[in-house]
Amino acid sequence: MIKYQEIAKDLRKKIQTGIYKSGAQLALEREMCEHYGVSRITIKKAVDELVKEGLVVKRRGDGTFVKGLAHEDVCEISMADHFSGFSKSFAGHDVTTEIVRFDIIHPESETASKLCIATDDFVYDIVRLRRLDGRPVVVEYTQMPIELIPGIKRDILAHSIYQYIEQHLHFRIQSAHRLIRALLPTGQEEELLDIEHGSLPILEVEQIAFLDDGRAFAYSRIHHRGDEQAFRVISIR
């Protein structure tokens, strides 16, 4: 990770955990230079990252301040911009996983195109039901190239795939491209998510996840109960 990204990550964590509260001023630039042992340019780049994310605002002549956001807003913004997987996003809650399907198949042409692989390559075909504090909230459909992400087994699927990728394969997960839409659940999804027939839509997050070298490593369609998830967007001009 580049130095300014490490500093931005540390400042972001301090905002999330309340060390820097809503409306608080960040340490002065020269103080951060001394604390992190870096140049003013590096500190400026780190702070600019938080400005882009909508977490802080610069006031000319006064300094940099945490925006007036509720704690849950800070967490939602951070989760939107720095995805880390379901398990880590809801750390502190009881997260459980049921493996609905785990196969190895050839991808359809649309999926192969999104993952930049051929249709005669092999992918993991994974369907998981995620529960949060005992409530079924998400059905995840994921396909991943076996050649790029080897060694996936059922015991890994029961926990965090992202943790396996980063800690065991030593890859760095960088970004995700997402499309969000409302859909009606299938009959199976109504059963899995405990939805009464016709009573509730689902929110689909269609996602392509990338490593830091630009390779797509996962194509997912993540179906959330419509009453359990909201997505917040912060626009910066």
C-alpha positions as CSV (number, residue, x, y, z in Angstrom):
1,M,0.0,0.0,0.0
2,I,1.3,3.5,-0.9
3,K,2.3,5.6,2.1
4,Y,-0.5,8.3,1.6
5,Q,-3.0,5.5,1.4
6,E,-1.8,4.0,4.7
7,I,-2.1,7.4,6.3
8,A,-5.6,7.9,4.8
9,K,-6.6,4.5,6.1
10,D,-5.4,5.4,9.6
11,L,-7.2,8.8,9.6
12,R,-10.3,7.1,8.3
13,K,-10.2,4.5,11.2
14,K,-9.8,7.4,13.7
15,I,-13.0,9.0,12.3
16,Q,-14.9,5.7,12.3
17,T,-13.9,4.9,15.9
18,G,-14.7,8.4,17.2
19,I,-11.2,9.5,18.0
20,Y,-12.0,12.3,15.6
21,K,-15.6,13.1,16.2
22,S,-18.1,14.9,14.0
23,G,-17.0,18.5,13.6
24,A,-13.6,17.9,15.1
25,Q,-10.5,19.4,13.5
26,L,-7.8,17.0,12.3
27,A,-4.2,17.5,13.5
28,L,-2.4,20.3,11.7
29,E,-0.5,19.4,8.6
30,R,2.9,19.9,10.2
31,E,1.9,17.8,13.2
32,M,0.9,15.0,10.9
33,C,4.1,15.3,9.0
34,E,6.0,14.8,12.3
35,H,3.7,12.0,13.5
36,Y,3.9,9.9,10.3
37,G,7.4,11.0,9.3
38,V,6.4,12.1,5.8
39,S,6.4,15.2,3.7
40,R,3.5,17.8,3.4
41,I,2.8,16.5,-0.1
42,T,2.1,13.0,1.3
43,I,-0.2,14.4,4.0
44,K,-2.0,16.5,1.5
45,K,-2.7,13.5,-0.7
46,A,-3.9,11.5,2.2
47,V,-6.3,14.2,3.4
48,D,-7.5,14.8,-0.2
49,E,-8.6,11.1,-0.3
50,L,-10.9,11.7,2.7
51,V,-12.2,14.9,1.1
52,K,-13.1,12.9,-2.0
53,E,-14.9,10.3,0.2
54,G,-17.0,13.1,1.8
55,L,-15.6,12.4,5.3
56,V,-13.8,15.7,5.9
57,V,-13.9,19.3,4.6
58,K,-11.1,21.8,4.2
59,R,-11.7,25.3,5.5
60,R,-9.2,27.9,4.1
61,G,-7.1,29.4,6.9
62,D,-8.7,27.2,9.6
63,G,-7.7,23.6,8.8
64,T,-9.5,20.3,8.0
65,F,-12.6,19.2,9.8
66,V,-14.7,16.0,10.1
67,K,-18.0,16.6,8.4
68,G,-21.2,16.7,10.5
69,L,-22.2,13.1,9.9
70,A,-23.9,10.6,12.2
71,H,-21.7,7.6,13.1
72,E,-23.8,5.3,11.0
73,D,-23.3,7.6,8.0
74,V,-19.5,7.5,8.5
75,C,-19.6,3.7,8.5
76,E,-21.9,3.6,5.4
77,I,-19.6,5.9,3.4
78,S,-16.5,4.0,4.4
79,M,-18.1,0.6,3.5
80,A,-19.2,2.0,0.2
81,D,-15.8,3.2,-0.8
82,H,-13.6,0.6,0.9
83,F,-15.4,-2.7,0.6
84,S,-13.9,-5.4,2.7
85,G,-16.5,-8.3,2.5
86,F,-19.6,-9.1,4.4
87,S,-17.9,-10.6,7.5
88,K,-15.5,-7.7,8.1
89,S,-18.1,-5.1,7.3
90,F,-20.3,-6.4,10.1
91,A,-17.6,-7.2,12.6
92,G,-19.1,-7.2,16.1
93,H,-22.3,-8.9,14.9
94,D,-23.0,-12.6,14.7
95,V,-22.4,-13.4,11.0
96,T,-23.1,-16.9,9.8
97,T,-22.9,-18.5,6.4
98,E,-24.9,-21.3,4.8
99,I,-23.4,-22.7,1.6
100,V,-26.3,-23.3,-0.8
101,R,-24.3,-24.4,-3.8
102,F,-20.6,-24.9,-4.5
103,D,-19.7,-26.2,-8.0
104,I,-17.0,-25.9,-10.7
105,I,-18.4,-25.0,-14.1
106,H,-17.6,-23.2,-17.3
107,P,-18.9,-19.6,-17.3
108,E,-21.6,-18.2,-19.5
109,S,-20.3,-15.8,-22.1
110,E,-21.5,-12.7,-20.2
111,T,-19.7,-13.7,-17.0
112,A,-16.6,-14.7,-18.9
113,S,-16.5,-11.3,-20.6
114,K,-16.8,-9.5,-17.2
115,L,-13.9,-11.6,-15.7
116,C,-11.8,-11.4,-18.9
117,I,-11.6,-15.1,-19.3
118,A,-12.7,-17.7,-21.9
119,T,-15.9,-19.7,-21.8
120,D,-13.9,-22.9,-21.7
121,D,-12.0,-21.8,-18.5
122,F,-13.3,-23.0,-15.2
123,V,-14.8,-20.9,-12.4
124,Y,-16.1,-21.6,-8.9
125,D,-19.9,-21.3,-8.9
126,I,-20.9,-20.2,-5.3
127,V,-24.2,-19.4,-3.7
128,R,-24.2,-18.4,-0.1
129,L,-26.9,-17.4,2.4
130,R,-25.6,-14.8,4.9
131,R,-27.3,-14.3,8.3
132,L,-26.8,-11.3,10.5
133,D,-27.6,-11.9,14.2
134,G,-29.7,-14.9,13.1
135,R,-31.7,-13.0,10.4
136,P,-31.3,-14.1,6.8
137,V,-30.3,-10.9,5.0
138,V,-28.3,-11.7,1.9
139,V,-28.0,-14.3,-0.9
140,E,-24.7,-14.1,-2.7
141,Y,-24.1,-15.5,-6.2
142,T,-20.4,-15.5,-7.0
143,Q,-18.2,-16.8,-9.8
144,M,-14.4,-16.7,-9.5
145,P,-11.7,-17.9,-12.0
146,I,-10.0,-21.0,-10.5
147,E,-6.7,-20.3,-12.3
148,L,-6.5,-16.9,-10.6
149,I,-7.9,-17.9,-7.2
150,P,-6.8,-21.5,-6.5
151,G,-7.6,-23.6,-3.4
152,I,-11.1,-22.4,-2.5
153,K,-12.8,-25.1,-0.4
154,R,-16.1,-25.3,1.6
155,D,-14.5,-24.4,4.9
156,I,-13.2,-21.2,3.3
157,L,-16.7,-20.3,2.0
158,A,-18.1,-20.7,5.5
159,H,-16.0,-17.7,6.6
160,S,-14.4,-14.9,4.6
161,I,-13.2,-15.4,1.0
162,Y,-11.6,-12.0,0.9
163,Q,-9.5,-12.9,4.0
164,Y,-8.3,-16.0,2.3
165,I,-7.4,-14.1,-0.8
166,E,-5.4,-11.5,1.1
167,Q,-3.8,-13.6,3.8
168,H,-3.2,-16.9,2.0
169,L,-2.8,-15.9,-1.6
170,H,-1.2,-12.6,-0.7
171,F,-3.2,-10.6,-3.2
172,R,-4.3,-7.0,-2.5
173,I,-8.0,-6.3,-3.2
174,Q,-8.3,-2.8,-4.6
175,S,-11.7,-1.9,-6.0
176,A,-15.2,-2.9,-7.1
177,H,-17.5,-1.7,-9.9
178,R,-21.1,-1.9,-8.8
179,L,-24.6,-1.6,-10.3
180,I,-27.5,-1.5,-7.9
181,R,-31.1,-2.2,-8.9
182,A,-34.4,-3.3,-7.3
183,L,-35.8,-6.7,-8.3
184,L,-38.5,-9.2,-7.2
185,P,-37.1,-12.2,-5.4
186,T,-37.4,-15.7,-6.9
187,G,-39.3,-18.4,-5.1
188,Q,-36.1,-19.9,-3.8
189,E,-34.9,-16.4,-2.6
190,E,-38.2,-15.8,-0.8
191,E,-37.7,-19.1,1.0
192,L,-34.0,-18.5,1.9
193,L,-34.6,-14.9,3.0
194,D,-37.9,-15.6,4.8
195,I,-39.9,-13.3,2.7
196,E,-43.7,-13.7,2.3
197,H,-44.6,-14.2,-1.3
198,G,-45.0,-10.9,-3.2
199,S,-44.5,-8.8,0.0
200,L,-41.0,-7.4,-0.4
201,P,-38.5,-6.5,-3.2
202,I,-34.8,-7.2,-3.0
203,L,-31.9,-4.9,-3.8
204,E,-29.4,-6.5,-6.2
205,V,-25.7,-5.3,-6.1
206,E,-24.1,-6.5,-9.3
207,Q,-20.3,-6.3,-8.7
208,I,-17.0,-7.0,-10.4
209,A,-14.1,-7.0,-7.9
210,F,-10.5,-6.2,-8.9
211,L,-7.1,-6.9,-7.5
212,D,-4.6,-4.0,-7.4
213,D,-3.0,-5.2,-10.7
214,G,-6.3,-4.7,-12.5
215,R,-7.3,-8.3,-12.8
216,A,-11.0,-9.1,-12.1
217,F,-11.2,-11.9,-9.6
218,A,-14.9,-12.1,-8.8
219,Y,-18.2,-11.5,-10.4
220,S,-21.1,-11.3,-8.0
221,R,-24.8,-10.7,-7.8
222,I,-25.6,-9.9,-4.1
223,H,-29.3,-9.9,-3.2
224,H,-30.3,-8.0,-0.1
225,R,-33.6,-8.1,1.7
226,G,-35.2,-4.8,0.8
227,D,-35.9,-3.9,4.4
228,E,-32.4,-4.7,5.6
229,Q,-30.2,-2.6,3.4
230,A,-29.8,1.0,2.3
231,F,-27.2,2.5,0.0
232,R,-26.0,6.1,0.6
233,V,-24.2,8.2,-2.0
234,I,-22.2,11.3,-1.3
235,S,-21.6,13.6,-4.3
236,I,-18.6,15.9,-4.3
237,R,-18.4,18.7,-6.8
